[in-house]
């Protein structure tokens, strides 16, 4: 296996920054962007005050799926039409029926089964081609294109159909256009097209 200069082999000396040369350009991934992270939240007012007022993000859009509401936050120059080509976005999930579920940062070793962190999201020019690429590397696809099942949406089945109702068809339309894969540690990675097709 060839050595990758962007990932020099260890061991690394303690207390020293290793600064490798930039990774060689790859035509297959030239347009891929780390686009967003998803977190579950308990109180939208408190979370928006924190991320908007403390850190200067603004609400790009709000989407009520029925059982939960999504808040997309980003820099002030981001609009809903450019979310597919931007970076540095934060997706917040408010699930009212989750009020008794404890959310943690994922760094709580005393409670490894609790939830909080959702997924990392990449925008790509072609989701189908990206899925083929992920599979060629031997990684698992957990949500293919053209599906919109509740168990693929990172929510508990009991959330859907309760007092908040069923999942909105507009959300399902968007959800069918994206995919999820698992990284080597089991974290979910969302693959989103740079442009979402509108409903017919």
ZIVEN-V883149 format. One record per run of one state. SS is the DSSP state (H for helix, E for strand, L for the rest). FROM is the first residue (numbers start at 0). LEN is the number of residues. Records with the same first field share a line. If there is no record, write none. Layout:
# ZIVEN-V883149
SS->FROM-LEN + FROM-LEN
This chain:
# ZIVEN-V883149
L->0-26 + 29-3 + 41-2 + 54-3 + 64-4 + 74-5 + 85-3 + 94-1 + 98-4 + 103-5 + 111-3 + 115-1 + 124-2 + 136-4 + 143-6 + 152-4 + 159-9 + 175-3 + 182-5 + 193-7
H->26-3 + 43-11 + 79-6 + 95-3 + 108-3 + 126-10 + 149-3 + 156-3 + 168-7
E->32-9 + 57-7 + 68-6 + 88-6 + 102-1 + 114-1 + 116-8 + 140-3 + 178-4 + 187-6
